[in-house]
Amino acid sequence: MPHFDHVTAQIKVQMAEDAWNSRDPARVALAYTPDSVWRNRSEFLKGRNEIEAFLTRKWAKEQDYCLRKELWAFTDNRISVRFDYEWHDDQGQWYRSYGNEQWEFAPNCLMQRREASINDLAITETERRIYPRPST
């Protein structure tokens, strides 16, 4: 089983942030076990195919999506994060979505379980505070 320490947990969180900011559903889905179980808001998903389909729908709706994740806690094969992301809909309304995720990892270090609680706040474009990181 993975046994995270502060450094490896931070690395895993940054890798997840980078993957999600790619907005590439296939890339993101590869970080999960083939039978991974998700709860995202009130939606329940199982397996990479459902995860990829969900992310495809998500990023079609959530335009100019930009995410930040922060390590909250870790132990053995589990990591907890808090996150914020901003996006706008096809009408130009901006939102800040924020919440918490609990992750559980399989022995191969792929995520086998993800539970996300998310809230949305309508904001104006001038209230934005999350932007893409500069490329290095």
Salt bridges, closest charged atoms under 4 A:
GLU17 OE2 - ARG68 NH1 3.84
GLU17 OE2 - ARG133 NE 2.87
GLU43 OE2 - ARG57 NH2 2.72
GLU62 OE1 - LYS58 NZ 2.76
ASP64 OD2 - HIS88 NE2 2.66
GLU70 OE1 - ARG82 NH1 3.10
ASP76 OD1 - HIS3 ND1 3.06
ASP84 OD1 - ARG82 NH2 2.49
ASP84 OD2 - ARG129 NH2 3.67
GLU86 OE2 - ARG96 NE 2.84
GLU86 OE1 - ARG128 NE 3.66
GLU101 OE1 - LYS69 NZ 2.60
GLU101 OE2 - ARG114 NH2 2.74
GLU104 OE2 - ARG78 NH2 2.60
GLU115 OE1 - ARG39 NE 3.36
GLU115 OE2 - ARG113 NH2 2.64
ASP120 OD2 - ARG41 NH1 2.60
